[in-house]
Amino acid sequence: MRSNHVTAAALLALAGTGIVHVVLSERRHRDRTLLETARMHQQLLAAQVERPSLRAIWGSLAPLDSAERRLHLHRNAWVAAWEVMYRVGALNPAGVDGAARALFATPEGMQWWTRVREGRARAAVDERARQFHSLMDTAFQDETGKVLPSIPTATDPGGLEHPQTSRSR
């Protein structure tokens, strides 16, 4: 009887170890996929900076002069990198806040966020991306003193969430 209990405990421990291994492997795979996607995004942005003719695909950048377009792409590259770092745990909320405040310390940085804010919010497809966007919005609000309107998302079609409330999650 005792040997059955020991055998059952050993099998449970072995099964638990296997489950932990599968979960951790899935997380590592997801992080690797995310990092590879971010690397490809950075390469695309770099190509647009190096070859101005590639910028023609983004009609929203047409009104900007070439120097402003380069800075727009560079800011986008930094924020995309911060978002990936936040997603994989290499940047915490305080780090996002500090980086965002540095970005918003200039009028050009604030204008950039005003221009891209809505599109980035709509592209935030999961809770972690929405948290990152909320952190950016909160830093922007704190720098400008303006309360920003909510942006409808796929999970919040009415735009009911407010950056201040979603920051605490």
C-alpha positions in Angstrom: 0.0 0.0 0.0 2.8 2.4 1.0 4.6 1.6 -2.3 1.5 2.6 -4.2 1.4 6.0 -2.5 5.1 6.6 -3.2 4.7 5.5 -6.8 1.7 7.8 -7.2 3.6 10.7 -5.6 6.5 10.1 -7.9 4.3 10.1 -11.0 2.6 13.3 -9.9 5.9 15.0 -9.4 7.1 13.8 -12.8 3.9 15.0 -14.4 4.2 18.4 -12.7 7.8 18.8 -13.8 6.7 18.0 -17.4 3.9 20.6 -17.3 6.2 23.3 -15.9 8.7 22.5 -18.7 6.0 22.8 -21.4 4.7 26.1 -20.0 8.2 27.6 -19.7 9.1 26.3 -23.2 6.0 28.0 -24.6 6.9 31.3 -22.9 10.4 31.2 -24.3 9.1 30.4 -27.8 6.6 33.3 -27.5 9.4 35.7 -26.4 11.7 34.5 -29.2 8.9 35.0 -31.7 8.2 38.5 -30.3 11.9 39.5 -30.4 12.3 38.2 -34.0 9.2 40.2 -35.0 10.6 43.3 -33.4 13.9 42.8 -35.2 12.2 42.6 -38.5 10.2 45.7 -37.7 13.4 47.6 -36.8 15.0 46.4 -40.1 12.0 47.8 -42.0 12.2 51.1 -40.3 16.0 51.3 -40.9 15.4 50.6 -44.6 12.9 53.5 -44.8 15.5 55.8 -43.2 18.2 54.6 -45.6 16.1 54.7 -48.7 13.6 57.6 -48.7 11.7 56.2 -51.7 10.4 53.4 -49.5 8.5 56.0 -47.3 6.0 56.5 -50.1 3.9 53.6 -48.7 3.0 55.7 -45.7 0.7 58.4 -46.9 0.3 59.7 -43.4 3.9 60.8 -43.4 3.6 62.8 -46.7 3.0 66.1 -45.0 6.3 65.8 -43.1 9.5 67.1 -44.5 12.3 64.5 -44.9 14.0 65.4 -41.5 10.7 65.1 -39.7 10.0 61.8 -41.4 13.3 60.4 -40.3 12.7 61.5 -36.7 9.1 60.1 -36.9 10.5 56.7 -37.9 13.3 56.9 -35.3 10.8 57.7 -32.5 8.6 54.8 -33.7 11.6 52.5 -33.6 12.4 53.4 -30.0 8.8 53.1 -28.8 8.4 49.8 -30.6 11.6 48.6 -28.9 10.4 49.8 -25.5 7.1 47.9 -26.0 8.9 44.7 -26.8 11.2 45.2 -23.8 8.1 45.8 -21.6 6.4 42.7 -23.0 9.4 40.4 -22.2 10.0 41.9 -18.8 13.2 43.8 -19.6 11.5 47.1 -18.9 9.2 47.7 -16.0 6.4 50.3 -15.8 8.7 52.8 -14.1 11.2 52.4 -17.0 8.4 52.9 -19.5 7.3 56.0 -17.7 10.9 57.4 -17.6 11.5 56.7 -21.3 8.1 58.2 -22.3 8.7 61.3 -20.2 12.1 61.8 -21.9 10.4 61.4 -25.3 7.7 63.9 -24.3 10.1 66.4 -22.9 10.2 68.0 -26.4 7.3 69.5 -28.3 8.2 67.3 -31.2 8.0 64.2 -29.1 4.5 65.3 -27.9 3.4 66.1 -31.5 4.6 62.6 -32.6 2.6 60.9 -29.9 -0.5 63.0 -30.8 0.0 61.8 -34.4 0.5 58.1 -33.7 -1.5 57.6 -30.4 -4.8 56.4 -31.9 -3.2 54.0 -34.4 -0.9 52.5 -31.8 -3.9 52.1 -29.4 -5.9 50.3 -32.1 -2.9 48.0 -32.8 -2.7 47.0 -29.1 -4.2 43.5 -29.5 -3.6 42.1 -26.1 -3.6 43.2 -22.4 0.2 43.7 -22.2 0.2 45.9 -25.3 -2.8 47.9 -23.9 -0.9 48.3 -20.6 2.1 49.6 -22.4 0.0 52.1 -24.4 -1.7 53.2 -21.2 1.7 53.8 -19.5 2.7 56.0 -22.5 -0.6 57.8 -22.4 -0.3 58.5 -18.7 3.2 59.9 -19.1 1.9 62.1 -22.0 -1.0 63.3 -19.8 1.3 64.1 -16.9 3.6 66.1 -19.2 0.9 68.0 -21.0 -1.7 68.3 -18.2 -4.4 67.3 -20.8 -6.8 64.5 -20.1 -6.8 62.3 -23.2 -10.0 60.9 -24.6 -10.3 57.1 -24.6 -9.7 55.3 -27.8 -12.0 52.4 -28.8 -10.2 49.1 -29.0 -11.3 45.6 -30.1 -11.8 44.6 -26.5 -13.3 48.0 -25.4 -15.4 49.1 -28.4 -17.0 51.9 -26.5 -13.6 53.4 -25.5 -14.6 53.2 -21.8 -11.2 52.6 -20.4 -9.2 55.6 -19.2 -5.4 55.6 -19.1 -5.3 56.4 -15.4 -7.6 53.5 -14.5 -5.9 50.9 -16.7 -2.5 51.8 -15.4 -3.2 50.2 -12.0 -3.7 46.8 -13.5 
